[in-house]
């Protein structure tokens, strides 16, 4: 039997997430205490990603992270900025996350998949995520 490493229960979902891999400079600045300014700004949940971000799909979600599938071949240890689009919300939920596992795209049009652990999220986004996970019936949308 495999040892479960997750700290929070996963919920199966179908959500859009827009993703931008962070550069080494951005990561270094964050680790040096300069923060990541985009977390402080509200972004509208639009039909297409903001400039510099690519759309992907969330397949399961928890308070501590998510499983993402899409065109970005993120590898173990990579970091990314995320804009998650919760149903019926007009403002994207923002987070910074680190890749904790990665599975390359398969031959039969299977997309790249990876697991991301949330590294930073503002308090309002964390509140909205907790509410969504607590109230969504099986959270499948």
Number of C-alpha atoms within 10 A of each C-alpha: 3 4 5 6 6 11 10 11 12 17 18 16 20 17 20 22 24 25 26 20 20 16 12 11 9 16 16 13 13 13 11 9 8 11 15 15 8 12 19 11 8 13 15 15 21 11 8 11 18 16 7 9 17 18 19 22 22 22 19 19 23 20 17 16 23 23 21 26 23 20 15 19 17 24 17 15 13 19 24 23 23 24 26 23 22 20 14 7 11 13 16 19 24 25 22 23 25 23 21 16 16 20 15 14 16 10 7 6 7 11 19 18 25 23 24 25 20 20 14 16 18 13 9 11 17 17 12 14 18 13 11 14 18 11 9 13 10 11 18 12 11
